[in-house]
């Protein structure tokens, strides 16, 4: 999901000059974009050797780490913003990782494929698992261990004691605020600790 329009839409959520941790940073494109366009600094976390190498070649600071093992090496509020872009659906314990995201960062920005997008619903009504630009794999070879909807993350955030600062959808790089659960292929949430 590293197309320029999506990166631009997500970058608007990151204050200029922020210290950023990008969980599951892939080839480092988003951190590189934030560095150049918003003056941000920070680190990526990635497990795949080829992506770690791509980050290094791009000049992005990267730590090789399996996110299923948690974020214990990071102190509370070590970062201004923690990104999870197309990461949550690959993790075994999404609830723990959401809480860790806002523990390590003052704000967490989560983006993931929205399974409730209308083309996906239509595919399921036809009796087939969806294959779309945002869900490009067949059911038998997908790296996703779960699928979720825009509405599901709101429920999980509330259950996890997190405050939703903003939520919307993205469709081909455009922000969708009207019926994002139905009308957007990507779900985006900006989360923080709930106010006590």
Buried (B, 14 or more C-beta within 10 A) or exposed (E): BBEEEBBEBBBEBBBEEBBBBBBBBBBBBBBBBBBEBBEBBBBBBBBEEEBBEBBEEBEBBBBEBEBEEEBEEBEEEBBBBBBBBBBBBBBEEBEBBBBBBBBBBBBBBBBBBBBBBBBBBEBEEEEEBBBEEBBEEEEEEBEBEEBBBBBBBBEBBEEBEBBBEEBBBBBEBEEBEEEBBBBBBBBBBBBBBEEE
